């Protein structure tokens, strides 16, 4: 049986599962109409949209994990700020991208 977790723990787990491409486990953390938006890219919708976007992204970079910078929650809102670490596949260069993960 899954142990209860805080909202922040749940968001961290969800983000890790998406990064690891464990789509079946990650689906438990999203509603069917989830919107996923990265930077200036157009948003994608649903688990299929997230999966397809990340499959395209993974042809260019490989996710290496996050470094936590800030976490905050108030009522049912969670915000996590991280540095996302990626390895660019064409030259094995490490890229660090600041990211904010808001949920409600």
VMD Tcl script that draws the C-alpha trace (Angstrom):
set ca {
  {0.00 0.00 0.00}
  {1.26 3.48 -0.89}
  {2.19 5.59 2.13}
  {0.52 9.01 2.47}
  {2.73 11.88 1.33}
  {2.65 15.63 1.55}
  {1.67 17.71 -1.47}
  {5.31 18.68 -2.01}
  {6.44 15.04 -1.82}
  {3.72 14.13 -4.33}
  {4.85 16.83 -6.79}
  {8.49 15.77 -6.46}
  {7.51 12.15 -7.06}
  {5.41 13.11 -10.08}
  {8.25 15.12 -11.58}
  {10.73 12.29 -11.01}
  {8.40 9.74 -12.64}
  {7.92 11.99 -15.68}
  {11.69 12.51 -15.93}
  {12.22 8.75 -15.75}
  {9.48 8.25 -18.38}
  {7.50 5.95 -16.10}
  {4.24 6.93 -17.79}
  {2.05 4.36 -16.06}
  {3.09 5.44 -12.56}
  {3.12 9.16 -13.49}
  {-0.47 9.00 -14.80}
  {-1.74 8.62 -11.23}
  {-0.61 12.20 -10.51}
  {-2.46 13.92 -13.40}
  {-6.03 14.60 -14.42}
  {-7.00 13.54 -17.94}
  {-6.97 17.20 -19.09}
  {-3.53 18.09 -17.72}
  {-1.74 20.94 -19.52}
  {2.08 20.79 -19.77}
  {3.98 23.87 -20.96}
  {7.72 24.26 -21.34}
  {9.13 27.75 -21.87}
  {7.93 29.36 -25.11}
  {6.72 26.05 -26.57}
  {3.02 25.55 -27.24}
  {1.29 23.68 -24.40}
  {0.44 20.00 -24.77}
  {-2.51 18.26 -23.15}
  {-3.07 14.91 -21.47}
  {-0.54 12.20 -20.65}
  {-0.17 11.40 -24.36}
  {0.78 15.03 -25.04}
  {3.36 15.03 -22.24}
  {4.79 11.69 -23.37}
  {5.02 12.77 -27.02}
  {6.64 16.12 -26.13}
  {9.24 14.45 -23.93}
  {9.99 11.77 -26.53}
  {10.86 14.59 -28.98}
  {12.89 16.40 -26.29}
  {14.76 13.19 -25.45}
  {16.07 13.00 -29.01}
  {18.09 16.15 -28.25}
  {18.80 16.03 -24.49}
  {18.76 13.47 -21.70}
  {17.33 14.51 -18.34}
  {19.86 14.09 -15.53}
  {17.75 15.21 -12.55}
  {16.97 18.35 -10.59}
  {18.61 20.51 -7.97}
  {15.98 21.95 -5.63}
  {16.13 25.72 -5.21}
  {12.82 26.53 -3.49}
  {9.66 24.80 -2.38}
  {6.51 26.46 -1.17}
  {2.97 25.41 -0.51}
  {-0.14 27.20 0.66}
  {-3.50 25.47 0.93}
  {-3.75 23.35 -2.23}
  {-1.08 25.20 -4.26}
  {2.47 23.84 -4.53}
  {5.35 25.65 -6.23}
  {8.75 24.07 -6.66}
  {11.68 25.86 -8.27}
  {14.49 23.67 -9.56}
  {17.49 23.68 -11.81}
  {16.90 20.92 -14.37}
  {20.05 19.18 -15.56}
  {20.21 17.87 -19.12}
  {22.94 16.24 -21.16}
  {22.93 17.48 -24.77}
  {23.36 14.34 -26.82}
  {25.22 15.77 -29.83}
  {28.25 16.89 -27.80}
  {27.68 15.53 -24.27}
  {27.50 19.10 -22.90}
  {25.71 19.60 -19.57}
  {22.88 22.16 -19.75}
  {21.21 23.59 -16.65}
  {17.77 25.15 -17.08}
  {15.89 26.97 -14.29}
  {12.31 25.66 -13.99}
  {9.25 26.41 -11.91}
  {6.70 23.66 -11.30}
  {3.38 25.16 -10.16}
  {0.42 22.94 -9.30}
  {-3.02 23.48 -7.89}
}
mol new
graphics top color blue
foreach p $ca { graphics top sphere $p radius 0.5 }
foreach p [lrange $ca 0 end-1] q [lrange $ca 1 end] { graphics top cylinder $p $q radius 0.2 }
display resetview
